[in-house]
Amino acid sequence: MILYNITVIADNDIKDEFREWTIHVFLPSLAKAGLFKSQSLLKVIDSPNEGETFCIQIIANSNKEVTLLQQNHLILLHEKSKDVWLNKIYLFESRMEYLAMY
């Protein structure tokens, strides 16, 4: 399994808007695609960054699903970041492979 993590640092003046958009638009669009085991939004409690730090975590069965995510679904997040939240939101994406789960 693959965990695709998107760490998002949102300025304080757009953090609520980002959270609501992610919960009500972005995550449901991923769920509707039916490609992933799960998709979640988390808030980092002890972030050293200014603003609010969130993590969008998507669990996929394979790298193929992650590639489909990148090609077909992340454009929604990237366009919103550029068109609406320019210089107010910062994204860091990483792909991780599960080695053990208990």
PDB file as gemmi writes it, atoms N, CA and C in Angstrom:
CRYST1    1.000    1.000    1.000  90.00  90.00  90.00 P 1                      
ATOM      1  N   MET A   1       0.840  -1.180   0.000  1.00  0.00           N  
ATOM      2  CA  MET A   1       0.000   0.000   0.000  1.00  0.00           C  
ATOM      3  C   MET A   1       0.882   1.239   0.000  1.00  0.00           C  
ATOM      4  N   ILE A   2       0.331   2.291  -0.553  1.00  0.00           N  
ATOM      5  CA  ILE A   2       1.042   3.555  -0.668  1.00  0.00           C  
ATOM      6  C   ILE A   2       0.250   4.639   0.063  1.00  0.00           C  
ATOM      7  N   LEU A   3       0.943   5.424   0.854  1.00  0.00           N  
ATOM      8  CA  LEU A   3       0.350   6.605   1.477  1.00  0.00           C  
ATOM      9  C   LEU A   3       0.855   7.817   0.720  1.00  0.00           C  
ATOM     10  N   TYR A   4      -0.070   8.570   0.144  1.00  0.00           N  
ATOM     11  CA  TYR A   4       0.285   9.815  -0.529  1.00  0.00           C  
ATOM     12  C   TYR A   4      -0.107  10.934   0.419  1.00  0.00           C  
ATOM     13  N   ASN A   5       0.873  11.703   0.838  1.00  0.00           N  
ATOM     14  CA  ASN A   5       0.656  12.759   1.818  1.00  0.00           C  
ATOM     15  C   ASN A   5       0.878  14.121   1.176  1.00  0.00           C  
ATOM     16  N   ILE A   6      -0.059  15.015   1.402  1.00  0.00           N  
ATOM     17  CA  ILE A   6       0.083  16.399   0.959  1.00  0.00           C  
ATOM     18  C   ILE A   6       0.037  17.260   2.214  1.00  0.00           C  
ATOM     19  N   THR A   7       1.175  17.818   2.581  1.00  0.00           N  
ATOM     20  CA  THR A   7       1.229  18.730   3.713  1.00  0.00           C  
ATOM     21  C   THR A   7       0.915  20.122   3.189  1.00  0.00           C  
ATOM     22  N   VAL A   8      -0.008  20.791   3.853  1.00  0.00           N  
ATOM     23  CA  VAL A   8      -0.488  22.098   3.413  1.00  0.00           C  
ATOM     24  C   VAL A   8      -0.297  23.094   4.546  1.00  0.00           C  
ATOM     25  N   ILE A   9       0.416  24.164   4.268  1.00  0.00           N  
ATOM     26  CA  ILE A   9       0.530  25.262   5.225  1.00  0.00           C  
ATOM     27  C   ILE A   9      -0.338  26.389   4.684  1.00  0.00           C  
ATOM     28  N   ALA A  10      -1.385  26.733   5.429  1.00  0.00           N  
ATOM     29  CA  ALA A  10      -2.346  27.742   4.996  1.00  0.00           C  
ATOM     30  C   ALA A  10      -2.236  28.975   5.884  1.00  0.00           C  
ATOM     31  N   ASP A  11      -2.187  30.145   5.252  1.00  0.00           N  
ATOM     32  CA  ASP A  11      -2.190  31.389   6.014  1.00  0.00           C  
ATOM     33  C   ASP A  11      -3.449  31.453   6.878  1.00  0.00           C  
ATOM     34  N   ASN A  12      -3.356  32.150   8.002  1.00  0.00           N  
ATOM     35  CA  ASN A  12      -4.484  32.230   8.926  1.00  0.00           C  
ATOM     36  C   ASN A  12      -5.749  32.781   8.284  1.00  0.00           C  
ATOM     37  N   ASP A  13      -5.616  33.710   7.329  1.00  0.00           N  
ATOM     38  CA  ASP A  13      -6.810  34.323   6.746  1.00  0.00           C  
ATOM     39  C   ASP A  13      -7.545  33.414   5.759  1.00  0.00           C  
ATOM     40  N   ILE A  14      -6.977  32.284   5.372  1.00  0.00           N  
ATOM     41  CA  ILE A  14      -7.683  31.366   4.472  1.00  0.00           C  
ATOM     42  C   ILE A  14      -7.799  29.952   5.045  1.00  0.00           C  
ATOM     43  N   LYS A  15      -7.330  29.731   6.254  1.00  0.00           N  
ATOM     44  CA  LYS A  15      -7.304  28.369   6.809  1.00  0.00           C  
ATOM     45  C   LYS A  15      -8.700  27.752   6.914  1.00  0.00           C  
ATOM     46  N   ASP A  16      -9.689  28.534   7.330  1.00  0.00           N  
ATOM     47  CA  ASP A  16     -11.046  27.999   7.453  1.00  0.00           C  
ATOM     48  C   ASP A  16     -11.630  27.673   6.082  1.00  0.00           C  
ATOM     49  N   GLU A  17     -11.407  28.565   5.127  1.00  0.00           N  
ATOM     50  CA  GLU A  17     -11.890  28.334   3.762  1.00  0.00           C  
ATOM     51  C   GLU A  17     -11.241  27.081   3.172  1.00  0.00           C  
ATOM     52  N   PHE A  18      -9.937  26.933   3.364  1.00  0.00           N  
ATOM     53  CA  PHE A  18      -9.246  25.747   2.859  1.00  0.00           C  
ATOM     54  C   PHE A  18      -9.808  24.481   3.494  1.00  0.00           C  
ATOM     55  N   ARG A  19      -9.953  24.493   4.808  1.00  0.00           N  
ATOM     56  CA  ARG A  19     -10.462  23.313   5.518  1.00  0.00           C  
ATOM     57  C   ARG A  19     -11.851  22.921   5.002  1.00  0.00           C  
ATOM     58  N   GLU A  20     -12.739  23.894   4.888  1.00  0.00           N  
ATOM     59  CA  GLU A  20     -14.103  23.606   4.433  1.00  0.00           C  
ATOM     60  C   GLU A  20     -14.124  23.112   2.990  1.00  0.00           C  
ATOM     61  N   TRP A  21     -13.326  23.726   2.119  1.00  0.00           N  
ATOM     62  CA  TRP A  21     -13.258  23.296   0.720  1.00  0.00           C  
ATOM     63  C   TRP A  21     -12.732  21.866   0.630  1.00  0.00           C  
ATOM     64  N   THR A  22     -11.719  21.554   1.419  1.00  0.00           N  
ATOM     65  CA  THR A  22     -11.148  20.209   1.391  1.00  0.00           C  
ATOM     66  C   THR A  22     -12.164  19.179   1.871  1.00  0.00           C  
ATOM     67  N   ILE A  23     -12.866  19.490   2.947  1.00  0.00           N  
ATOM     68  CA  ILE A  23     -13.848  18.564   3.513  1.00  0.00           C  
ATOM     69  C   ILE A  23     -15.054  18.385   2.599  1.00  0.00           C  
ATOM     70  N   HIS A  24     -15.547  19.472   2.004  1.00  0.00           N  
ATOM     71  CA  HIS A  24     -16.811  19.420   1.266  1.00  0.00           C  
ATOM     72  C   HIS A  24     -16.672  19.284  -0.244  1.00  0.00           C  
ATOM     73  N   VAL A  25     -15.483  19.545  -0.788  1.00  0.00           N  
ATOM     74  CA  VAL A  25     -15.300  19.466  -2.243  1.00  0.00           C  
ATOM     75  C   VAL A  25     -14.213  18.456  -2.620  1.00  0.00           C  
ATOM     76  N   PHE A  26     -12.997  18.673  -2.125  1.00  0.00           N  
ATOM     77  CA  PHE A  26     -11.865  17.875  -2.595  1.00  0.00           C  
ATOM     78  C   PHE A  26     -11.951  16.413  -2.157  1.00  0.00           C  
ATOM     79  N   LEU A  27     -12.100  16.158  -0.864  1.00  0.00           N  
ATOM     80  CA  LEU A  27     -12.163  14.770  -0.393  1.00  0.00           C  
ATOM     81  C   LEU A  27     -13.357  14.012  -0.978  1.00  0.00           C  
ATOM     82  N   PRO A  28     -14.553  14.628  -1.058  1.00  0.00           N  
ATOM     83  CA  PRO A  28     -15.657  13.908  -1.707  1.00  0.00           C  
ATOM     84  C   PRO A  28     -15.386  13.574  -3.177  1.00  0.00           C  
ATOM     85  N   SER A  29     -14.665  14.455  -3.877  1.00  0.00           N  
ATOM     86  CA  SER A  29     -14.348  14.144  -5.279  1.00  0.00           C  
ATOM     87  C   SER A  29     -13.414  12.940  -5.371  1.00  0.00           C  
ATOM     88  N   LEU A  30     -12.488  12.813  -4.425  1.00  0.00           N  
ATOM     89  CA  LEU A  30     -11.614  11.637  -4.399  1.00  0.00           C  
ATOM     90  C   LEU A  30     -12.408  10.377  -4.047  1.00  0.00           C  
ATOM     91  N   ALA A  31     -13.295  10.490  -3.071  1.00  0.00           N  
ATOM     92  CA  ALA A  31     -14.102   9.337  -2.665  1.00  0.00           C  
ATOM     93  C   ALA A  31     -14.990   8.867  -3.816  1.00  0.00           C  
ATOM     94  N   LYS A  32     -15.554   9.815  -4.545  1.00  0.00           N  
ATOM     95  CA  LYS A  32     -16.429   9.483  -5.671  1.00  0.00           C  
ATOM     96  C   LYS A  32     -15.676   8.719  -6.755  1.00  0.00           C  
ATOM     97  N   ALA A  33     -14.399   9.016  -6.939  1.00  0.00           N  
ATOM     98  CA  ALA A  33     -13.597   8.319  -7.949  1.00  0.00           C  
ATOM     99  C   ALA A  33     -13.479   6.833  -7.630  1.00  0.00           C  
ATOM    100  N   GLY A  34     -13.530   6.487  -6.350  1.00  0.00           N  
ATOM    101  CA  GLY A  34     -13.502   5.095  -5.942  1.00  0.00           C  
ATOM    102  C   GLY A  34     -12.178   4.378  -6.161  1.00  0.00           C  
ATOM    103  N   LEU A  35     -11.102   5.127  -6.317  1.00  0.00           N  
ATOM    104  CA  LEU A  35      -9.796   4.522  -6.586  1.00  0.00           C  
ATOM    105  C   LEU A  35      -9.003   4.199  -5.326  1.00  0.00           C  
ATOM    106  N   PHE A  36      -9.330   4.856  -4.225  1.00  0.00           N  
ATOM    107  CA  PHE A  36      -8.449   4.829  -3.067  1.00  0.00           C  
ATOM    108  C   PHE A  36      -9.110   4.133  -1.882  1.00  0.00           C  
ATOM    109  N   LYS A  37      -8.276   3.564  -1.017  1.00  0.00           N  
ATOM    110  CA  LYS A  37      -8.782   2.902   0.185  1.00  0.00           C  
ATOM    111  C   LYS A  37      -9.379   3.918   1.152  1.00  0.00           C  
ATOM    112  N   SER A  38      -8.731   5.086   1.241  1.00  0.00           N  
ATOM    113  CA  SER A  38      -9.255   6.153   2.096  1.00  0.00           C  
ATOM    114  C   SER A  38      -8.609   7.476   1.724  1.00  0.00           C  
ATOM    115  N   GLN A  39      -9.253   8.538   2.126  1.00  0.00           N  
ATOM    116  CA  GLN A  39      -8.747   9.890   1.963  1.00  0.00           C  
ATOM    117  C   GLN A  39      -9.159  10.670   3.206  1.00  0.00           C  
ATOM    118  N   SER A  40      -8.195  11.358   3.813  1.00  0.00           N  
ATOM    119  CA  SER A  40      -8.433  12.003   5.106  1.00  0.00           C  
ATOM    120  C   SER A  40      -7.804  13.384   5.147  1.00  0.00           C  
ATOM    121  N   LEU A  41      -8.354  14.216   6.007  1.00  0.00           N  
ATOM    122  CA  LEU A  41      -7.760  15.516   6.306  1.00  0.00           C  
ATOM    123  C   LEU A  41      -7.396  15.521   7.779  1.00  0.00           C  
ATOM    124  N   LEU A  42      -6.153  15.879   8.064  1.00  0.00           N  
ATOM    125  CA  LEU A  42      -5.675  15.974   9.440  1.00  0.00           C  
ATOM    126  C   LEU A  42      -5.140  17.377   9.684  1.00  0.00           C  
ATOM    127  N   LYS A  43      -5.168  17.793  10.936  1.00  0.00           N  
ATOM    128  CA  LYS A  43      -4.588  19.070  11.342  1.00  0.00           C  
ATOM    129  C   LYS A  43      -3.371  18.770  12.209  1.00  0.00           C  
ATOM    130  N   VAL A  44      -2.255  19.388  11.884  1.00  0.00           N  
ATOM    131  CA  VAL A  44      -1.040  19.215  12.682  1.00  0.00           C  
ATOM    132  C   VAL A  44      -1.194  20.053  13.950  1.00  0.00           C  
ATOM    133  N   ILE A  45      -1.102  19.418  15.088  1.00  0.00           N  
ATOM    134  CA  ILE A  45      -1.360  20.090  16.363  1.00  0.00           C  
ATOM    135  C   ILE A  45      -0.187  20.949  16.813  1.00  0.00           C  
ATOM    136  N   ASP A  46       1.015  20.465  16.634  1.00  0.00           N  
ATOM    137  CA  ASP A  46       2.173  21.184  17.176  1.00  0.00           C  
ATOM    138  C   ASP A  46       3.114  21.681  16.077  1.00  0.00           C  
ATOM    139  N   SER A  47       2.540  22.232  15.034  1.00  0.00           N  
ATOM    140  CA  SER A  47       3.350  22.708  13.908  1.00  0.00           C  
ATOM    141  C   SER A  47       4.168  23.934  14.299  1.00  0.00           C  
ATOM    142  N   PRO A  48       5.428  23.983  13.890  1.00  0.00           N  
ATOM    143  CA  PRO A  48       6.253  25.161  14.160  1.00  0.00           C  
ATOM    144  C   PRO A  48       6.015  26.291  13.151  1.00  0.00           C  
ATOM    145  N   ASN A  49       5.184  26.025  12.137  1.00  0.00           N  
ATOM    146  CA  ASN A  49       4.955  26.999  11.067  1.00  0.00           C  
ATOM    147  C   ASN A  49       3.928  28.048  11.462  1.00  0.00           C  
ATOM    148  N   GLU A  50       4.031  29.210  10.851  1.00  0.00           N  
ATOM    149  CA  GLU A  50       2.978  30.214  10.998  1.00  0.00           C  
ATOM    150  C   GLU A  50       1.783  29.744  10.193  1.00  0.00           C  
ATOM    151  N   GLY A  51       0.596  30.208  10.556  1.00  0.00           N  
ATOM    152  CA  GLY A  51      -0.605  29.731   9.887  1.00  0.00           C  
ATOM    153  C   GLY A  51      -1.011  28.388  10.459  1.00  0.00           C  
ATOM    154  N   GLU A  52      -1.770  27.652   9.676  1.00  0.00           N  
ATOM    155  CA  GLU A  52      -2.252  26.345  10.111  1.00  0.00           C  
ATOM    156  C   GLU A  52      -1.704  25.283   9.164  1.00  0.00           C  
ATOM    157  N   THR A  53      -1.270  24.157   9.719  1.00  0.00           N  
ATOM    158  CA  THR A  53      -0.718  23.080   8.902  1.00  0.00           C  
ATOM    159  C   THR A  53      -1.682  21.903   8.898  1.00  0.00           C  
ATOM    160  N   PHE A  54      -2.012  21.464   7.695  1.00  0.00           N  
ATOM    161  CA  PHE A  54      -2.903  20.328   7.487  1.00  0.00           C  
ATOM    162  C   PHE A  54      -2.159  19.246   6.719  1.00  0.00           C  
ATOM    163  N   CYS A  55      -2.664  18.028   6.795  1.00  0.00           N  
ATOM    164  CA  CYS A  55      -2.177  16.939   5.949  1.00  0.00           C  
ATOM    165  C   CYS A  55      -3.377  16.273   5.294  1.00  0.00           C  
ATOM    166  N   ILE A  56      -3.325  16.170   3.990  1.00  0.00           N  
ATOM    167  CA  ILE A  56      -4.288  15.369   3.247  1.00  0.00           C  
ATOM    168  C   ILE A  56      -3.593  14.034   3.014  1.00  0.00           C  
ATOM    169  N   GLN A  57      -4.200  12.954   3.496  1.00  0.00           N  
ATOM    170  CA  GLN A  57      -3.583  11.641   3.349  1.00  0.00           C  
ATOM    171  C   GLN A  57      -4.498  10.734   2.544  1.00  0.00           C  
ATOM    172  N   ILE A  58      -3.917  10.163   1.499  1.00  0.00           N  
ATOM    173  CA  ILE A  58      -4.656   9.297   0.597  1.00  0.00           C  
ATOM    174  C   ILE A  58      -3.955   7.940   0.590  1.00  0.00           C  
ATOM    175  N   ILE A  59      -4.699   6.898   0.888  1.00  0.00           N  
ATOM    176  CA  ILE A  59      -4.129   5.555   0.880  1.00  0.00           C  
ATOM    177  C   ILE A  59      -4.561   4.858  -0.405  1.00  0.00           C  
ATOM    178  N   ALA A  60      -3.562   4.405  -1.146  1.00  0.00           N  
ATOM    179  CA  ALA A  60      -3.789   3.721  -2.417  1.00  0.00           C  
ATOM    180  C   ALA A  60      -3.206   2.315  -2.345  1.00  0.00           C  
ATOM    181  N   ASN A  61      -3.733   1.433  -3.168  1.00  0.00           N  
ATOM    182  CA  ASN A  61      -3.216   0.064  -3.214  1.00  0.00           C  
ATOM    183  C   ASN A  61      -1.902  -0.039  -3.964  1.00  0.00           C  
ATOM    184  N   SER A  62      -1.672   0.879  -4.924  1.00  0.00           N  
ATOM    185  CA  SER A  62      -0.493   0.738  -5.781  1.00  0.00           C  
ATOM    186  C   SER A  62      -0.005   2.093  -6.280  1.00  0.00           C  
ATOM    187  N   ASN A  63       1.191   2.094  -6.836  1.00  0.00           N  
ATOM    188  CA  ASN A  63       1.738   3.298  -7.458  1.00  0.00           C  
ATOM    189  C   ASN A  63       0.916   3.723  -8.669  1.00  0.00           C  
ATOM    190  N   LYS A  64       0.284   2.762  -9.331  1.00  0.00           N  
ATOM    191  CA  LYS A  64      -0.570   3.085 -10.482  1.00  0.00           C  
ATOM    192  C   LYS A  64      -1.713   4.008 -10.053  1.00  0.00           C  
ATOM    193  N   GLU A  65      -2.328   3.712  -8.932  1.00  0.00           N  
ATOM    194  CA  GLU A  65      -3.407   4.559  -8.417  1.00  0.00           C  
ATOM    195  C   GLU A  65      -2.886   5.945  -8.050  1.00  0.00           C  
ATOM    196  N   VAL A  66      -1.689   6.007  -7.502  1.00  0.00           N  
ATOM    197  CA  VAL A  66      -1.095   7.306  -7.159  1.00  0.00           C  
ATOM    198  C   VAL A  66      -0.841   8.116  -8.425  1.00  0.00           C  
ATOM    199  N   THR A  67      -0.378   7.462  -9.473  1.00  0.00           N  
ATOM    200  CA  THR A  67      -0.161   8.157 -10.744  1.00  0.00           C  
ATOM    201  C   THR A  67      -1.481   8.700 -11.283  1.00  0.00           C  
ATOM    202  N   LEU A  68      -2.550   7.921 -11.193  1.00  0.00           N  
ATOM    203  CA  LEU A  68      -3.872   8.407 -11.608  1.00  0.00           C  
ATOM    204  C   LEU A  68      -4.310   9.590 -10.753  1.00  0.00           C  
ATOM    205  N   LEU A  69      -4.034   9.524  -9.464  1.00  0.00           N  
ATOM    206  CA  LEU A  69      -4.325  10.640  -8.566  1.00  0.00           C  
ATOM    207  C   LEU A  69      -3.613  11.898  -9.043  1.00  0.00           C  
ATOM    208  N   GLN A  70      -2.334  11.781  -9.322  1.00  0.00           N  
ATOM    209  CA  GLN A  70      -1.539  12.935  -9.746  1.00  0.00           C  
ATOM    210  C   GLN A  70      -2.015  13.479 -11.089  1.00  0.00           C  
ATOM    211  N   GLN A  71      -2.357  12.607 -12.010  1.00  0.00           N  
ATOM    212  CA  GLN A  71      -2.743  13.035 -13.353  1.00  0.00           C  
ATOM    213  C   GLN A  71      -4.159  13.587 -13.423  1.00  0.00           C  
ATOM    214  N   ASN A  72      -5.071  13.020 -12.636  1.00  0.00           N  
ATOM    215  CA  ASN A  72      -6.489  13.332 -12.818  1.00  0.00           C  
ATOM    216  C   ASN A  72      -7.160  14.086 -11.682  1.00  0.00           C  
ATOM    217  N   HIS A  73      -6.606  14.034 -10.486  1.00  0.00           N  
ATOM    218  CA  HIS A  73      -7.334  14.587  -9.344  1.00  0.00           C  
ATOM    219  C   HIS A  73      -6.625  15.745  -8.647  1.00  0.00           C  
ATOM    220  N   LEU A  74      -5.315  15.717  -8.602  1.00  0.00           N  
ATOM    221  CA  LEU A  74      -4.598  16.783  -7.893  1.00  0.00           C  
ATOM    222  C   LEU A  74      -4.681  18.119  -8.612  1.00  0.00           C  
ATOM    223  N   ILE A  75      -5.045  18.100  -9.887  1.00  0.00           N  
ATOM    224  CA  ILE A  75      -5.180  19.350 -10.630  1.00  0.00           C  
ATOM    225  C   ILE A  75      -6.203  20.271  -9.955  1.00  0.00           C  
ATOM    226  N   LEU A  76      -7.242  19.691  -9.376  1.00  0.00           N  
ATOM    227  CA  LEU A  76      -8.263  20.475  -8.671  1.00  0.00           C  
ATOM    228  C   LEU A  76      -7.641  21.264  -7.518  1.00  0.00           C  
ATOM    229  N   LEU A  77      -6.802  20.611  -6.737  1.00  0.00           N  
ATOM    230  CA  LEU A  77      -6.119  21.267  -5.618  1.00  0.00           C  
ATOM    231  C   LEU A  77      -5.091  22.273  -6.116  1.00  0.00           C  
ATOM    232  N   HIS A  78      -4.322  21.898  -7.113  1.00  0.00           N  
ATOM    233  CA  HIS A  78      -3.273  22.789  -7.625  1.00  0.00           C  
ATOM    234  C   HIS A  78      -3.864  24.045  -8.269  1.00  0.00           C  
ATOM    235  N   GLU A  79      -4.953  23.900  -9.029  1.00  0.00           N  
ATOM    236  CA  GLU A  79      -5.585  25.074  -9.651  1.00  0.00           C  
ATOM    237  C   GLU A  79      -6.172  26.002  -8.596  1.00  0.00           C  
ATOM    238  N   LYS A  80      -6.835  25.446  -7.616  1.00  0.00           N  
ATOM    239  CA  LYS A  80      -7.411  26.266  -6.541  1.00  0.00           C  
ATOM    240  C   LYS A  80      -6.299  27.011  -5.802  1.00  0.00           C  
ATOM    241  N   SER A  81      -5.175  26.339  -5.590  1.00  0.00           N  
ATOM    242  CA  SER A  81      -4.038  26.962  -4.905  1.00  0.00           C  
ATOM    243  C   SER A  81      -3.487  28.143  -5.691  1.00  0.00           C  
ATOM    244  N   LYS A  82      -3.443  28.010  -7.011  1.00  0.00           N  
ATOM    245  CA  LYS A  82      -2.908  29.093  -7.851  1.00  0.00           C  
ATOM    246  C   LYS A  82      -3.929  30.193  -8.109  1.00  0.00           C  
ATOM    247  N   ASP A  83      -5.182  29.807  -8.368  1.00  0.00           N  
ATOM    248  CA  ASP A  83      -6.195  30.778  -8.782  1.00  0.00           C  
ATOM    249  C   ASP A  83      -6.819  31.546  -7.622  1.00  0.00           C  
ATOM    250  N   VAL A  84      -6.967  30.904  -6.484  1.00  0.00           N  
ATOM    251  CA  VAL A  84      -7.688  31.521  -5.365  1.00  0.00           C  
ATOM    252  C   VAL A  84      -6.775  31.849  -4.187  1.00  0.00           C  
ATOM    253  N   TRP A  85      -5.837  30.966  -3.892  1.00  0.00           N  
ATOM    254  CA  TRP A  85      -5.017  31.117  -2.691  1.00  0.00           C  
ATOM    255  C   TRP A  85      -3.556  31.411  -3.004  1.00  0.00           C  
ATOM    256  N   LEU A  86      -3.268  32.066  -4.093  1.00  0.00           N  
ATOM    257  CA  LEU A  86      -1.890  32.349  -4.497  1.00  0.00           C  
ATOM    258  C   LEU A  86      -1.127  33.044  -3.368  1.00  0.00           C  
ATOM    259  N   ASN A  87       0.037  32.529  -3.044  1.00  0.00           N  
ATOM    260  CA  ASN A  87       0.914  33.041  -1.983  1.00  0.00           C  
ATOM    261  C   ASN A  87       0.296  32.964  -0.590  1.00  0.00           C  
ATOM    262  N   LYS A  88      -0.784  32.208  -0.441  1.00  0.00           N  
ATOM    263  CA  LYS A  88      -1.439  32.043   0.857  1.00  0.00           C  
ATOM    264  C   LYS A  88      -1.407  30.590   1.319  1.00  0.00           C  
ATOM    265  N   ILE A  89      -0.953  29.716   0.432  1.00  0.00           N  
ATOM    266  CA  ILE A  89      -0.966  28.292   0.729  1.00  0.00           C  
ATOM    267  C   ILE A  89       0.281  27.657   0.121  1.00  0.00           C  
ATOM    268  N   TYR A  90       0.864  26.726   0.857  1.00  0.00           N  
ATOM    269  CA  TYR A  90       2.086  26.062   0.406  1.00  0.00           C  
ATOM    270  C   TYR A  90       1.883  24.558   0.530  1.00  0.00           C  
ATOM    271  N   LEU A  91       2.205  23.825  -0.530  1.00  0.00           N  
ATOM    272  CA  LEU A  91       1.978  22.385  -0.587  1.00  0.00           C  
ATOM    273  C   LEU A  91       3.296  21.632  -0.679  1.00  0.00           C  
ATOM    274  N   PHE A  92       3.387  20.533   0.053  1.00  0.00           N  
ATOM    275  CA  PHE A  92       4.517  19.616  -0.030  1.00  0.00           C  
ATOM    276  C   PHE A  92       3.945  18.217  -0.186  1.00  0.00           C  
ATOM    277  N   GLU A  93       4.298  17.550  -1.255  1.00  0.00           N  
ATOM    278  CA  GLU A  93       3.743  16.230  -1.522  1.00  0.00           C  
ATOM    279  C   GLU A  93       4.806  15.155  -1.344  1.00  0.00           C  
ATOM    280  N   SER A  94       4.397  14.017  -0.775  1.00  0.00           N  
ATOM    281  CA  SER A  94       5.321  12.895  -0.623  1.00  0.00           C  
ATOM    282  C   SER A  94       4.567  11.581  -0.767  1.00  0.00           C  
ATOM    283  N   ARG A  95       5.276  10.605  -1.277  1.00  0.00           N  
ATOM    284  CA  ARG A  95       4.736   9.268  -1.494  1.00  0.00           C  
ATOM    285  C   ARG A  95       5.503   8.321  -0.572  1.00  0.00           C  
ATOM    286  N   MET A  96       4.765   7.548   0.229  1.00  0.00           N  
ATOM    287  CA  MET A  96       5.396   6.639   1.183  1.00  0.00           C  
ATOM    288  C   MET A  96       4.830   5.235   1.015  1.00  0.00           C  
ATOM    289  N   GLU A  97       5.687   4.261   1.168  1.00  0.00           N  
ATOM    290  CA  GLU A  97       5.274   2.869   1.067  1.00  0.00           C  
ATOM    291  C   GLU A  97       5.191   2.267   2.466  1.00  0.00           C  
ATOM    292  N   TYR A  98       4.087   1.586   2.739  1.00  0.00           N  
ATOM    293  CA  TYR A  98       3.949   0.894   4.015  1.00  0.00           C  
ATOM    294  C   TYR A  98       4.892  -0.299   4.041  1.00  0.00           C  
ATOM    295  N   LEU A  99       5.672  -0.406   5.090  1.00  0.00           N  
ATOM    296  CA  LEU A  99       6.560  -1.552   5.273  1.00  0.00           C  
ATOM    297  C   LEU A  99       6.018  -2.517   6.317  1.00  0.00           C  
ATOM    298  N   ALA A 100       5.304  -1.992   7.290  1.00  0.00           N  
ATOM    299  CA  ALA A 100       4.703  -2.838   8.322  1.00  0.00           C  
ATOM    300  C   ALA A 100       3.519  -2.108   8.926  1.00  0.00           C  
ATOM    301  N   MET A 101       2.476  -2.862   9.243  1.00  0.00           N  
ATOM    302  CA  MET A 101       1.304  -2.341   9.948  1.00  0.00           C  
ATOM    303  C   MET A 101       0.849  -3.418  10.918  1.00  0.00           C  
ATOM    304  N   TYR A 102       0.496  -3.024  12.125  1.00  0.00           N  
ATOM    305  CA  TYR A 102       0.011  -3.983  13.115  1.00  0.00           C  
ATOM    306  C   TYR A 102      -1.374  -3.606  13.549  1.00  0.00           C  
TER     307      TYR A 102                                                      
END                                                                             
